[in-house]
Amino acid sequence: MPLQTDDLDDPLQTDRPVTLVLAASFDLVSQSLATLMRNLQTCGVPQEAGQTATLVLAEILNNVVEHAYRDHADGRIRLELCLRSDSLQVEVTDTGHPILGDLPRGRAAIETDLPIEDLPEGGFGWGLIHLLTRDLSYERSGDTNCLRCQIPLTEEAG
Amino acid sequence: MDLTKQTHGEVVVITAGDPRIDAAVAIAFKDQMRDLTSDAPGRVILDLAAVDFIDSSGLGAIVAAMKQLGGGRRLELAQLSPLVGKVFRLTRMDSVFVIHASTEAGLVDATANG
């Protein structure tokens, strides 16, 4: 798959999907999402909603890098985004390891009154994904994982 | 990862200069925080005014930075942007850290103690 990371420099247009394929690395995910966050602001998406959407995408894409491609050096992630009137429609595909069983629930929030040394340092990614999306679905087809969701883009989202 | 350190009496202030604390920099952030705070005698304030984005890996690195302080000390955070504040609120981590409107407010906050 060729690398197409330039699509995100052009403002997204409503109902017109864009696709990019990126090498599975934390650095490229970070760079792509920094560009997307500026792009969403250019498109008139409320700033906090655009940042929240970027957060959800970071959690989804970093999960692919960290888990699906845990033993692949040259994995590729395909990201399809479509801006709708009040949401961002997302489809993420990869050819890494499958998610077995139900989607992880993660943890949305910590228990209060934990001693500092017992505070969790991880497990929040899936909790945030479930909390901040709707219509979240996952399917494994052949050697391909496909995760789909809608991220609300309204002022009061989240 | 751009982190700078200033000392105000017994209080160490670390200022984050990069706009993102995410999975790409989480380990570097945690390691640099250890280096910068290992000799801090008391309170440590992390100024996040320049940071407009964190993800769960960045959150985990900030939690790790607090654990590294030792002695049951709570890391203090100053000037959270809307998204950073939201991540702390949703995960309820805002109940664990001492959060100040600004570093200046944190420095005069006599109620916070190490």
Interface residues (C-beta under 8 A of the other chain):
Chain A: F26 D27 V29 S30 L33 A34 M37 Q47 E48 Q51 T52 T54 L55 A58 E59 N62 V65 E66 R107 A108 A109 I110 T112 L114 P115 I116 E117 L119 P120 E121 G122 F124 G125 G127 L128 L131 G158
Chain B: P19 R20 D22 A23 A24 V25 D52 F53 D55 S56 S57 L59 G60 A61 V63 A64 M66 K67 G72 R73 R74 P82 L83 K86 V87 L90 T91 R92 M93 S95 V96
